[in-house]
Amino acid sequence: MRERSPSAGRLAALYAGALALVHPSLYEGFGLTALEAMSAGAPVLAADAPGLRQTCGDAALYADPQSPASFAAAMAQLARDGAARDELADRGRRRAAGFTWAGSARSHLDAYSLATSRR
């Protein structure tokens, strides 16, 4: 049976009702899931991996992706600390607002221009 992705509205509702998005990925080129969660106001607990750090900056709580205990401790911290969740949610919204499709397109054009000028 093929799984269906939730609609945009359902996904927004899931993020809105979550205490946090827990993103334990070992390897991540770009943290689109984390960015979606931050945009929706969900606090993010992410693996301490370069792609997620680049995407989330100071708007996420990080844990060692090789250590289940590290994630468990961070999840417990977020579960009991509403102020920390609120702070991460606020930072996340601000951080996510800096990522736009127009900005992405400009960055890609700049990269392509740089690549073709070096030929």
C-alpha positions in Angstrom: 0.0 0.0 0.0 1.4 3.4 -1.0 1.5 6.0 1.8 0.2 9.5 1.0 1.8 12.6 2.3 -0.5 14.9 4.3 -2.0 17.9 2.7 -0.4 21.3 3.4 -3.2 22.2 5.8 -2.9 18.9 7.6 0.9 19.2 7.9 0.5 22.7 9.3 -1.9 21.4 11.9 0.4 18.6 12.8 3.3 21.0 13.3 1.1 23.4 15.3 0.1 20.6 17.7 3.5 19.2 18.2 5.7 19.9 21.2 8.6 19.8 18.9 9.9 18.3 15.6 12.6 15.7 16.5 14.9 15.4 13.5 17.7 12.8 14.3 19.1 12.5 10.7 22.7 11.5 10.5 23.2 13.0 7.1 21.2 16.0 5.8 22.0 18.1 2.8 19.4 20.7 3.6 16.9 20.6 6.5 13.6 21.2 4.6 11.6 19.3 7.2 13.1 21.4 10.0 12.5 24.6 8.0 8.9 23.7 7.5 8.5 23.0 11.2 10.2 26.3 12.1 8.0 28.2 9.6 4.9 26.7 11.3 6.1 27.7 14.7 7.1 24.2 16.0 10.3 24.1 18.1 13.0 21.9 16.5 15.3 19.4 18.1 17.8 18.4 15.4 20.8 16.3 14.9 24.1 18.2 15.3 24.9 17.8 11.6 26.3 20.5 9.2 23.2 20.6 6.9 20.8 21.1 9.8 23.1 23.6 11.5 23.2 25.6 8.3 19.5 25.6 7.9 18.4 26.0 11.5 21.3 28.2 12.9 20.5 29.2 16.5 16.8 28.4 16.1 17.1 24.8 17.1 18.2 22.7 20.0 20.9 20.2 18.9 21.7 16.6 20.0 24.4 14.1 19.1 22.9 12.0 16.2 25.1 9.1 17.4 23.7 9.2 20.9 20.1 8.2 21.8 20.8 9.4 25.3 21.6 12.9 24.0 18.2 13.0 22.1 16.4 11.6 25.1 17.8 14.3 27.4 17.0 17.0 24.9 13.4 15.7 24.4 12.9 15.6 28.2 14.2 19.2 28.5 11.8 20.4 25.8 8.9 18.5 27.3 9.3 20.2 30.7 10.4 23.7 29.6 7.7 25.6 27.9 9.7 28.8 27.9 12.5 27.0 25.9 9.9 25.7 23.4 8.4 29.2 23.0 11.9 30.7 22.5 12.8 28.1 19.9 9.5 28.6 18.2 10.0 32.4 18.0 13.6 32.0 16.7 12.5 29.4 14.2 9.8 31.6 12.7 12.3 34.4 12.3 14.9 32.1 10.9 12.5 30.5 8.4 11.3 33.9 7.2 14.8 34.4 5.8 14.4 31.4 3.4 12.3 32.3 0.3 11.9 30.6 -3.1 13.1 33.9 -4.7 16.2 33.9 -2.5 16.8 30.3 -3.4 16.5 31.0 -7.1 18.9 34.0 -6.8 21.5 31.8 -5.0 21.2 29.1 -7.7 21.6 31.7 -10.4 24.7 33.1 -8.7 26.2 29.6 -8.3 25.5 28.8 -12.0 27.0 32.1 -13.1 30.1 31.5 -11.0 30.5 28.0 -12.4 30.1 29.1 -16.0 32.4 32.1 -15.6 35.3 29.7 -14.6 35.2 27.7 -17.8 
